[in-house]
Structure formats: C-alpha cells, structure tokens
Amino acid sequence: MLNRFWAKTEPFQSVMTHGIVSGCVCGHLMQKYLAPGSRTLVTNLLGISEEELVAFMAYLVSLHDIGKIEYHFQCKDPQMQEELTKMGVKKSTVGKENVRHEKTGAIAISRIWEQQGQDEDAQDIFSALIGAHHQRDYGRGFRSEEPLFLEGRRNLEKMMRRRFLPTPDWKLPEIPDGEGVFETILLGMMILSDWIASGRTFSDAESWINGTDSEEQ
C-alpha cells in the first residue's frame, strides 16, 4: 500500500518515492554542500560521527511527509477517497481544513519512536523539525487510529530506517542540555531537500525509483 499513498498528484508520486528521493537529496547536500564548520558543530553537539549525521539526516528527511499517510490528506484526491471508501475506511469527523500534514507527521513519528523506546528529548526535538518543515503557524495535527494508516506509517519508517541508517537498532542522537543551534541547521537542510526533491528534476521519479527492497508495498 505504500506505493499507493500519494504525496504528489501531477504527476503522481507516492509518499514512499518522495521520501526516498528527499532522503537521497539530503544525504548529498549534507556531504557536498553543508559547510564543514556547520557539520562539525552538529556532530560535536550530538556526539556522532559525520557519517552517522549524514545517514541520520537522510533518514529523518525521508520521513518528513509521513503525516500524509492520513485520511484528510489522502482524501484531497477524489480517486483515493473513493478507494478508501471501498476499503471500508470510515470518514473522519474532524474538519479537514484544520489538519496540517506536517503537524500530523510530528505526532505520528513521535508515536513510532516512543514505541521503539527512543530518548524522549530526542523525540521532541526531531519530531518538531518534521512538524515545522512548512513553517506554518496555523492548523493542527491529527492522531489517527485507523489501522490502515497506522500500519502504513510504521512500514514507511521501517523502510527508511533500513534504507538510510547504518544498523536496524540505531538510536536517535541524545540532545545536549541548553543547545539548540543545530536545530536551525537541520531544519534548513530538511526544507531545502524537500524543495529540491519536489522540483522538475525528480518529477518522473515514480517511474524509475528503486523500491524493490520493500516487502510492504
């Protein structure tokens, strides 16, 4: 189902494909274009190597649209709404005009990390980056309990973890007390990576992206 949840419609691009492309773009930017001083600053604050930082940011950015695996967003496309209705997915009673996918994404990924036993402060900081990647002050997230979407988000995180992180049990970096400067750097990289991945260069990515490593499709 991951290759059917949409992130973009003209042309179609799944959340899975857009996540992979965004993560790869971010990894390249982190390695080739992030100033060495900024890279060193972040690695020192988080206590990880440069290789681990690049891998982690590719993983984090690949999940920036995880909140699109949710009823309100998916039903913006009439064809998907019809498909969900045929599958027996019940219509949400929450007004769709109040729901922002990036804020839903922050709730969703924090929930997944909590179930994994990740550090609470790290959950808060890194999920907040996902929640801020469109820089919108209005709207709110939606905590969906629909099994189809819960499973889809878990499968997306599992796929991106396997694709980008060095080991399956890799933990979120611990956050140093009183240090927040790295958040601005990482949020900027996330926003830039999403913008590039959403451009014309990757508009046909759905036709060539390698998704053969996922049994969850």
Residue pairs with C-beta under 8 A, 6 or more apart in sequence:
1 148
1 151
1 152
1 155
1 216
1 217
2 14
2 15
2 16
2 152
2 155
2 156
2 159
2 214
2 216
2 217
3 14
3 16
3 17
3 211
3 217
4 14
4 80
4 83
5 14
5 15
5 16
5 68
5 69
5 74
5 152
6 12
6 13
6 14
6 15
6 68
6 74
6 77
6 80
7 13
7 14
7 15
7 17
7 18
7 19
7 65
7 68
8 18
8 198
9 77
11 203
11 204
11 206
12 206
13 203
13 205
13 206
14 206
15 65
15 66
15 68
15 69
15 156
16 156
16 159
16 211
16 214
16 217
17 205
17 206
17 209
17 211
18 65
18 197
18 198
18 205
19 62
19 63
19 64
19 65
19 66
19 156
19 160
20 62
20 160
20 163
20 209
20 210
20 211
21 197
21 202
21 205
21 209
22 61
22 62
22 64
22 65
22 193
22 194
22 197
23 58
23 59
23 61
23 62
23 160
23 163
23 164
23 193
24 58
25 61
25 193
25 196
25 197
26 57
26 58
26 60
26 61
26 62
26 189
26 190
26 193
27 54
27 55
27 57
27 58
27 164
29 189
29 192
29 193
29 196
30 39
30 53
30 54
30 57
30 58
30 189
31 54
34 185
34 189
38 185
39 50
39 53
40 50
41 181
41 182
41 185
42 53
42 182
42 185
42 186
43 49
43 50
43 52
43 53
45 176
45 179
45 181
45 182
46 53
46 173
46 174
46 175
46 176
46 182
47 173
47 174
47 176
48 56
48 173
51 166
52 166
52 173
55 164
55 165
55 166
55 170
56 164
56 165
56 170
56 172
56 173
57 186
57 189
57 190
58 164
59 160
59 161
59 163
59 164
59 165
60 126
60 129
60 130
60 186
60 190
61 189
61 190
61 193
61 194
62 160
62 163
62 164
63 105
63 109
63 130
63 156
63 157
63 160
64 102
64 105
64 130
64 133
64 190
64 194
65 101
65 102
65 105
65 194
66 105
66 108
66 109
66 130
66 153
66 156
66 157
67 73
67 100
67 101
67 102
67 103
67 104
67 105
67 106
67 107
67 108
67 130
67 141
68 74
68 101
68 105
69 108
69 149
69 152
69 153
69 156
70 99
70 101
70 104
70 108
70 142
70 144
70 149
71 84
71 89
71 91
71 92
71 142
71 144
71 146
71 149
72 92
72 94
72 96
72 99
72 101
72 104
72 142
73 99
73 101
73 104
74 80
74 81
74 84
75 81
75 84
75 96
76 96
84 148
85 91
87 148
89 146
89 148
90 146
92 142
92 144
94 142
98 139
98 140
99 139
99 140
99 141
99 142
100 134
100 136
100 138
100 139
100 140
100 141
102 130
102 131
102 132
102 133
102 134
102 136
103 131
103 136
103 139
103 140
103 141
104 141
104 142
104 143
104 144
105 127
105 130
105 131
105 141
106 127
106 128
106 130
106 131
106 141
107 127
107 141
107 142
107 143
108 141
108 144
108 153
109 126
109 127
109 130
109 153
109 157
110 123
110 124
110 127
111 143
112 153
112 154
112 157
113 122
113 123
113 126
113 127
113 172
114 120
114 123
118 171
118 172
119 171
119 172
119 174
119 175
121 174
121 175
122 172
122 173
122 174
122 175
123 172
125 175
125 183
126 172
128 183
129 183
129 186
129 187
129 190
130 190
131 141
132 187
133 187
133 190
133 191
133 194
135 191
144 150
155 214
155 216
158 216
159 213
159 214
159 216
161 168
161 170
162 168
162 213
163 213
196 202
211 217
